């Protein structure tokens, strides 16, 4: 996997969580298993990350916050949040590449 593919998938994960209630309702009508598999893939991959990265993943992708919002909410500089996000992306990419995903 490469970084571009992973970032595209993370956008889908974030979208899923912003519309989770809608996807849950659609499940009886339309097969949404592919997006749920993708979400599950990322939720499993983040297991074992240090707590700060786990918190960042949850805030960015599950809760749907932007990096700017997090910088303000967590009282960190935007540059520091960007640095943490790069660290998170590297963690996930390394984990997927070790798994052969």
C-alpha positions in Angstrom: 0.0 0.0 0.0 1.2 3.6 -0.6 0.4 6.8 1.3 -2.0 8.1 -1.4 -4.1 5.0 -1.3 -4.2 5.0 2.5 -5.2 8.7 2.7 -8.0 8.0 0.3 -9.2 5.1 2.4 -9.0 7.2 5.5 -11.2 9.8 3.8 -13.8 7.0 3.3 -13.5 5.9 6.9 -14.1 9.5 8.1 -17.1 9.8 5.7 -18.5 6.6 7.0 -18.4 7.7 10.6 -19.9 11.1 9.8 -22.8 9.2 8.2 -22.8 6.1 10.3 -26.4 6.4 11.3 -27.4 6.7 7.7 -25.2 3.7 6.7 -26.8 1.7 9.5 -30.3 2.4 8.1 -29.2 1.6 4.6 -27.8 -1.7 5.6 -31.2 -3.4 5.2 -31.6 -2.1 1.6 -28.1 -1.8 0.2 -25.0 -4.0 0.9 -22.7 -1.7 2.8 -20.3 -4.4 3.8 -17.4 -3.1 1.7 -17.2 0.2 3.7 -17.7 -1.7 7.0 -14.8 -4.0 6.1 -12.6 -0.9 5.3 -13.5 0.7 8.6 -12.8 -2.5 10.4 -9.4 -2.8 8.7 -8.4 0.6 10.1 -9.9 0.0 13.5 -7.9 -3.2 13.8 -4.7 -1.5 12.5 -4.7 1.2 15.1 -4.7 -1.3 17.9 -1.3 -1.2 19.6 -0.6 2.4 18.7 0.6 4.7 21.5 -2.3 6.4 23.3 -1.8 9.8 21.6 -2.0 8.3 18.1 -5.0 6.3 19.1 -6.7 9.4 20.5 -5.8 11.3 17.3 -7.2 8.6 15.0 -10.4 8.6 17.0 -10.7 12.4 17.0 -9.9 12.8 13.2 -11.7 9.8 11.7 -14.3 8.6 14.1 -15.4 11.9 15.5 -14.7 13.7 12.2 -12.6 16.7 13.6 -10.3 18.6 11.4 -6.6 19.2 12.3 -7.4 22.9 12.9 -10.2 22.0 15.3 -8.0 19.6 17.2 -5.2 22.1 17.6 -7.7 24.5 19.2 -9.4 21.9 21.3 -6.2 20.2 22.5 -4.4 23.5 22.9 -1.5 22.4 20.6 -0.1 24.3 17.6 -1.5 23.3 14.2 2.1 22.3 13.2 2.2 19.9 16.1 -1.1 18.3 15.1 0.2 18.0 11.5 3.3 16.3 12.9 1.2 13.9 14.9 -0.9 13.2 11.9 2.2 12.4 9.8 3.3 10.0 12.6 -0.2 8.4 12.6 -0.1 8.0 8.9 3.4 6.4 9.1 2.3 4.1 11.8 -0.7 2.9 9.8 1.2 2.6 6.5 4.0 0.6 8.2 1.5 -1.7 9.8 -0.3 -2.3 6.6 2.9 -2.9 4.7 4.0 -5.4 7.3 0.7 -7.2 6.9 0.9 -7.1 3.2 -2.3 -5.1 2.8 
